Amino acid sequence: MLSRKFRKILYFLVFLTPAMPAFADTEIICRVKSVGQRVFVLDSGIFSSNVLYKNKSGNLVDWCPETDSQKLSFGRGTAICKFSGIRLGNKLAWGETVIDFEKPSWKRRYRFAKLGGTWKQSQPGGRENATCDHR
């Protein structure tokens, strides 16, 4: 009887404990141009991950909800939101926003067209960076 309990405890310590830090949420805080300070949370699960941010009221909401014009993908510690047809001010934009949780950073690169105009490459105005830190 004691032997069986001991094996279960040993199994838990050896196999499940090292994996637990990987399931912990990772938070970074970024100062994003024209948005202000924003807290991003990487919610990592066993089978899927999601990126959330704290809105003004302090609630966690989806950072990049999947729609016809947005798609979320992941790399190693990196979340990429690809978007198209999104309005940014008086411009129609398409591109990607990248959040790196390992080396905290937030970057957006996009092409844009003024409403009723033709598109332009994202040189100087279509590139945004934010300074980020682990929370």
C-alpha positions as CSV (number, residue, x, y, z in Angstrom):
1,M,0.0,0.0,0.0
2,L,2.7,2.5,0.9
3,S,4.7,1.4,-2.1
4,R,1.8,2.3,-4.4
5,K,1.4,5.8,-2.8
6,F,5.1,6.4,-3.0
7,R,5.1,5.5,-6.8
8,K,2.2,7.9,-7.4
9,I,4.0,10.8,-5.6
10,L,7.3,10.0,-7.4
11,Y,5.5,9.9,-10.7
12,F,3.9,13.4,-10.0
13,L,7.2,14.9,-8.9
14,V,9.3,13.5,-11.8
15,F,6.9,13.9,-14.7
16,L,4.5,16.7,-14.0
17,T,6.4,19.2,-11.9
18,P,9.0,20.1,-14.5
19,A,6.2,20.9,-17.0
20,M,4.2,23.2,-14.7
21,P,6.3,26.4,-15.4
22,A,5.6,26.0,-19.1
23,F,1.8,26.2,-18.4
24,A,2.2,29.4,-16.4
25,D,0.9,32.6,-17.9
26,T,3.5,35.1,-19.1
27,E,2.8,38.8,-18.8
28,I,4.6,41.7,-20.4
29,I,3.8,45.4,-20.2
30,C,4.3,47.6,-23.3
31,R,4.1,51.3,-24.0
32,V,2.4,51.3,-27.4
33,K,2.3,54.4,-29.6
34,S,-1.2,56.1,-29.7
35,V,-2.6,53.4,-27.3
36,G,-0.6,54.0,-24.1
37,Q,0.5,51.3,-21.7
38,R,-0.9,47.9,-22.3
39,V,-0.5,44.5,-20.5
40,F,-0.3,41.4,-22.7
41,V,-0.8,37.9,-21.3
42,L,0.3,34.7,-23.1
43,D,-2.2,32.1,-21.9
44,S,-0.5,28.8,-22.6
45,G,-2.4,25.6,-22.3
46,I,-1.6,22.0,-23.1
47,F,-3.2,22.0,-26.5
48,S,-3.6,25.7,-27.4
49,S,-2.4,29.1,-26.6
50,N,-4.1,32.5,-26.6
51,V,-3.0,36.1,-26.2
52,L,-5.0,38.4,-24.1
53,Y,-4.7,42.0,-23.0
54,K,-6.1,44.0,-20.2
55,N,-8.6,46.7,-21.3
56,K,-9.2,50.0,-19.5
57,S,-11.6,48.3,-17.0
58,G,-8.9,45.7,-16.2
59,N,-10.7,42.7,-17.9
60,L,-8.7,40.3,-20.0
61,V,-10.0,40.2,-23.6
62,D,-8.7,38.6,-26.8
63,W,-5.9,40.5,-28.4
64,C,-6.4,39.1,-31.9
65,P,-9.8,37.5,-32.3
66,E,-9.9,35.4,-35.4
67,T,-12.2,36.8,-38.1
68,D,-12.2,37.0,-41.8
69,S,-9.7,39.9,-41.6
70,Q,-7.5,38.7,-38.7
71,K,-5.6,35.5,-38.0
72,L,-3.4,34.6,-35.0
73,S,-0.4,32.3,-35.2
74,F,2.4,31.3,-32.8
75,G,6.1,30.8,-33.0
76,R,8.5,30.1,-30.0
77,G,7.3,32.6,-27.4
78,T,6.0,34.8,-30.2
79,A,2.4,35.7,-31.2
80,I,1.7,37.0,-34.7
81,C,-1.5,38.7,-35.6
82,K,-1.9,39.0,-39.4
83,F,-4.6,41.5,-40.4
84,S,-6.1,42.9,-43.6
85,G,-8.7,45.5,-44.2
86,I,-8.4,47.0,-40.7
87,R,-8.9,50.7,-40.3
88,L,-6.1,52.6,-38.6
89,G,-7.2,56.2,-38.4
90,N,-8.1,57.4,-41.9
91,K,-6.2,54.5,-43.5
92,L,-7.1,51.0,-44.6
93,A,-4.2,48.7,-43.5
94,W,-2.9,45.2,-43.9
95,G,0.1,43.6,-42.3
96,E,1.1,41.9,-39.1
97,T,1.7,42.7,-35.4
98,V,4.3,40.6,-33.5
99,I,4.5,40.2,-29.8
100,D,7.6,38.5,-28.4
101,F,7.2,37.2,-24.9
102,E,10.7,35.8,-24.5
103,K,12.5,39.1,-25.4
104,P,9.6,41.4,-24.6
105,S,8.7,43.5,-27.7
106,W,5.8,44.6,-29.7
107,K,6.2,45.4,-33.4
108,R,3.7,46.3,-36.1
109,R,4.5,46.5,-39.8
110,Y,1.8,47.3,-42.4
111,R,1.0,48.6,-45.8
112,F,-1.8,51.1,-46.0
113,A,-4.0,53.0,-48.4
114,K,-5.8,56.2,-47.7
115,L,-9.5,55.7,-48.1
116,G,-10.2,56.0,-51.8
117,G,-6.5,55.9,-52.7
118,T,-3.8,53.4,-53.8
119,W,-1.6,51.5,-51.3
120,K,1.9,52.5,-50.2
121,Q,4.8,50.5,-48.8
122,S,5.2,50.7,-45.0
123,Q,8.2,53.0,-45.0
124,P,8.4,55.4,-42.4
125,G,4.7,55.6,-41.3
126,G,3.9,51.9,-41.5
127,R,6.3,50.6,-38.8
128,E,5.6,50.9,-35.1
129,N,7.6,49.6,-32.2
130,A,6.9,49.6,-28.5
131,T,9.2,49.2,-25.5
132,C,8.2,46.2,-23.3
133,D,9.2,44.6,-20.0
134,H,8.3,41.4,-18.1
135,R,5.8,42.1,-15.4
